[in-house]
Structures are given as structure tokens and as C-alpha cells.
Amino acid sequence: MPVIYHEVSKTFHLYNTELSHIFKIIEPGYLVNLYFGKKIRDRENYDHLLETADRSMAVTFSDERTDLSLEHLKLEYPVYGTGDLRNPSLDVTAENGSHLLDLRFESYTIQKGKPSLPHLPAVYTEADEEADTLLVTLCDQKTQLKVVLSYSIMNLYPALIRSAKIVNAGTEKIILNNAMSLSVDLPDTDYDMITLTGAWARERTVRRQAVHEGVQSIGSLRGISSSNFNPFVSLCRKNCTETEGETFGFSLVYSGCWLAEVQADTYHTLRMHMGIHPQGFAWHLDPGDTFQTPEAVMVYSDEGLNGMSQIFHELYRHRLARGYWRDRERPILVNNWEATYMNFNEQKLLEIAARAKEIGIEMFVLDDGWFENRNSDHTGLGDWQCDRTKFPQGLGHFTQKLHEMGLLAGIWIEPEMVNMGTRMFNEHPEWVIHEEGRILHPGRHQYVLDYSNPDVIDDLFEKLDRVFEETRVDYVKWDMNRTLSDVYSMTLKNQGELMHRYTLGVYSLYERLIEKYPKILFESCSSGGARFDPGMLYYAPQAWTSDDTDGYERQKIQYGTSFVYPLSSMGSHVSACPNHQLNRTVPMYTRANAAYFGTFGYELDLTKMTDEETEEAKQQTAFMKQYRKLFQFGTFWRLRSPFETNETIWMTVSKDRKQAVCAYFRCLQEINTGFRRIRLKGLDPDQLYHVSVLDIDVCGDELMHAGLVISDQSAASNRDGQGDFVSRLYLIDAKD
Ligand code: GLA
């Protein structure tokens, strides 16, 4: 029973194997947080953790209780205007213009399992025993606005999942200006804040900064979660490393505009908020209406950042990603984007496909450029008709050929966009997000469709349905290549709802397509990884991690991405050299060694490879097939960071700890440098393993404590001529 209510002390205690969340109802009905952290034993009351004091300048609760001020309590879902002066979780405008709210406890229920969220992605359970859910209803007497706080404590994958439902149970209209998914107040501020920042082609750089007084916030106003900031924050102790120390992880299951805010006040308490970005948000709640926030996932680990990431990986891989492909090994693919860009015809592609088959590749993905008028990125988006000059016998003919060759067939789409000059644009200018009388701003020469309009969704469903029917595709890469601007809908009544309704529209189209085509493997994409977020994983179990396919940059991008997302979700390909983004040359084996730690594939013209390269690709493909399960479904450990050192080291270990593979990458060659070892993780200490490369038999304890010597002769001199961007894979296999 991991959700307990202690009647006498009015205390809720939610716990699983890792964490405890404890809060109580205090007179006259405020919900006050007492503890969030490592799991502690259950007791009847924790009242000694209730911190109250009579302080000057505080707005007090009453003349009798001058020691009680909302400013100095740790609150579960704070509002502004009745004493708490930190940033609120909820803000509304009532009909009379008032923003005041006084939320008091009304009731609670505890139920087995975890409810799904209407029209939103959400962590799910497969059996009721996997989770317990506490719903606490708070009510503002004057407006009869109710807030139902949802807490699902996950037992199998130890996380706490929170969201809020706002219900207008009164008789007046209310406008919702801000409704966070989670809020937590912690009793001290001695944390570092880790965020994943970046931009196009350098997504999810790991940044660590000390929390300081005031507000530190990250978020997105782009209409997508963005490559600039990922909807994730870790708050970790100063001494927390990859393998040791305490950390919290917060992750938002949402793909639109979002905000995460860490506020340290001058009394040394910390408030963490996460939810839909309030900028421009105004949701109208008529009497009887409800609004459901997206959900946020909270995890705790005292086994360092790897401990936190591993909880996210397991939860997201097994209980957020869904469907046919969730537990299946992902097909090795070749994608023609960097091979041909838009300059191709059917014959050229079939030549690449034939070579792919010979190499052992399992799927051909036809990227951008297959539809009418698409010879550059200035035109074509919106109509989704096959370009008969490239495919004289239609697209179905091409995919049939692929299927006959024994390859799976994949296709690229970008259904949220339209170009000027297309039939869609000309016939339905009102379907484009823009405000009449203002300049329409292009991005990549294209415009954003109004996904808050159900007619747009219906139209795209019909068009894509036709394409999927005709081609019988096995895989779809759903791209999204610009951020939203000119955010105004020609058909929506309440403009403050557009950004969120846009995201709901994306989710609804995904849902309809998945329902009709449950076996299609969707890969989400947004100019690479600009929408690599938990919300997307619910629909597409994998995402194109970055447009940057350079074998070295990829180490950083995949390292950062792994803070939250499992390897099975990371699209990773071997591309040609010199690399198209950086003009850099990294050996092919190193490019592959990075790409194995993901879904794996090739993104180059296979017909232009030399015989040696073709042979190497054959071996790589065979190797990936043999080890794919370990890469995609093993436990992943980060051991040395490319953001801090000249090396990247990571490993993955099978669930039964019988098999592991450790990858070592060195960026630049060094000369006359020190010897280096790396201590492996996650092995069975008593198990004897064979370690390839060194060709030694040693037990797990030795590998984990004495470590693996990873320096070689080149530590002393570069006589063996290894050079830059070298890498090695150590295959670690249990011996009987
Ligand atoms: C985006 C994607 C690429 C490719 C192109 C096609 O940039 O990230 O992988 O699909 O679009 O236009």
C-alpha cells in the first residue's frame, strides 16, 4: 500500500522502493509538504518536519496563528495573493478581474493503478499493482474552482507522476493563465541544477550550474519542446557524480511550449515548477469545464546521475513508449537524405536499396523529396501527392519493389507544414497560423498549419491515410522543421488556447494514425532533435536525435540525450565523410561505434562506398544484429563525459549481467600522457568474464573496482600512428 493516509495527523505518505513524498493537511485546509526524497519508513506522523515561525513582515494566516504564513510553508500547489510571495503554480482571472485564490483541502481518494489522461500522452500501467494513485481535491470557496492534484506512485519503475485537473464548479467564467503540472518545495537550496541545452545540430549539451537566490528558468516558446532546452531538470547535490550521490530528476511529458522554474528564496528554500508555459496562455473555463495539465515525472536516486537516468530509461521504454515496436529490436535502416537529398529518381533509390540488401540492412527509408514539386525546400509541402517524374509508376510501385527485395519500407512526412503555392495553401489560406493584416513570417520557406482546427487534422489524416494505404509502409519519419510564429488562428475563438491546442492536434493526428496502422514504426523528428521529448515517445518510440551525424559530435549529443531517454529511442546513423555538417573525417568504425548505441542505420550513398567500406558495413550490420538487444534494451551507464574530458566512455549491460559492451572513444590523440583506467559498472562481481581487445578473463569485481586499463602505447608516443577519433569496443561476456 504505497499510498497511506494517516487520519489522525492528516498526513499522506506516498512511497516506492526509492522515494517518499510526504505532505499533510493543516488547518484550515492547506496542503503542506513535509518531505520529498529518499524513501523513509512510514510513521503515523511527521509533524516535527512542519516548520513554522512568527516572522516580521509575513502575511499571517490569522491573528491567532501568527506563526503560520503561506510564505514560509512548503506548499503542494501554491497560489499567489493570500500570503505566499513566491511564484505560483496556478493563476486565474475571475469575471470580476480578481486573481485571488484560496485553495483548501476538500476530499481525497486513493485508487489502484494509474488513470490515463484524456488527449494527452501519459505513463501507463499494464496491471493495477504497478501503481497507486492519490487524487486530492482542493477548492476555492468563492469561485468554486477546484483543483484535483493527481499523484501516481509507480511501484515497478520507481517514479512519482503528477498532474493537475482544474474544474470550474462555479457559476462564473474563469480564465486560466497558468496551471503547472508539478510543484515541489524543498527545505534547502544546496543543489546544482543540470539542464540539457543546445540548438540545431548540437542538441542536449549537459550544463551544470549552482542554484542561486532568485529564479532560474528554462523553457520553450517555440510551439515544440525545442533543441534549445529539453523539458528536463535535475537537482543534484554538489558531490553528486555520474555514479554516486543524490539527485532528483524532473521531466515533463509534453511536446509544446513549456516552463521549468527553480526558485530559491532568501530563506533558503527551493521551489521547483514545471508545466505548460504561461506566456500567451489563457484557457477559458466556462462553468462545468475542466482543464487537464500534462503530467510530470519525478524521480529520486542516491546512486548518482546514472541511477536517475536508468529509472527514466526503464519507465519511458516500458511504460511511456507503446505499441508493436516497444519491445522489438529496431530495424537497421538506410536513409537517403544525406545520400541524395532531393535529387533522386526511383532507379537511383533502388540501386541504393539493392546495395543495402546485400549489406544486410533491413529497411529503406525514403526521406524528403518524394512528393510533387519538391526539388528544393521552397515548395511542395501540404499536398502529399507522389512526384510522378521521380516515381513514374507511383510510390506504391517503389515500396512494393522494396518489399519484394525483402526490405521494409519507410517514408518521410512533414504534415504540420505548408508551402506557398501548393493547392492546400491556395485553397485554405485560413488553415495557416497567422493574423490577417500582418506579415506572415516564413521559416525554412514554410508555414505552420493550424492544428487547433479539426478540419486541418481531418484533411491530413485523409491524405496520409491514402499514402500509407498505397505504400504499405512499415516506418514513418514525422518531421517538423520550424518553430511557430505569428501565433493566431483564423478559426479559434480563444487565441490564448492556440499553442496548447496545436500540441493536442499533433497528438490527435498521431493517435488516429497509430490506431489505424498499429504496426507502423514512427520516428519523430524536428530538424533533428528539436522535439525529442517524453510526450513524443508515447506516439513514436524513437526519435531522430540530431541532424549532426558527425561521429564525434554524436558522442556528446547521445551522452546528453541519455540523461533522460533510453538508447532504444535514439535514432543514430553512420554517415559519409567528410561529414556534411562539419566537414570532419572520423574513421568509419568510430562512426559505427557511436551509432550502435541507438537504433543504428546508414545515411549515405551506399553505392559510392569502396569495396572495403562495403565489407566493413556488412560486418557492422552483422555485429549490430548480434548485439542489438544488448544495445537497445540493456542497462546503460555513462562512465566518462565528452563535455569534461577528451574521452567518452559508456557501456551497456544485459539484464542478466551476462553480457556487456563498453565503448571507449578518444577525441584527439595525446602525446606522452598519463595512463588511464576506467571502472566499469553494473556487472556481477562474482562472475568471470572474458574481455575482448585485452583478451583476458577477469571477475566482475575486478572490472568494477580495479578497472579496465584503457590507455595504450599511444599514451607514451604516437608511434603506432593511431591519430584522432579512435575508439574501441570491449565485449564483455560471462564465462561458464
Ligand atoms: C530535417 C531532418 C532531416 C531531413 C530533412 C529533410 O532537417 O532532420 O533528417 O529529413 O529535414 O528535409
Residues whose N, C-alpha, C, O or C-beta is under 5 A from the ligand:
A	BS01	GLA	W337 D367 D368 C525 S526 S527 G528 D547
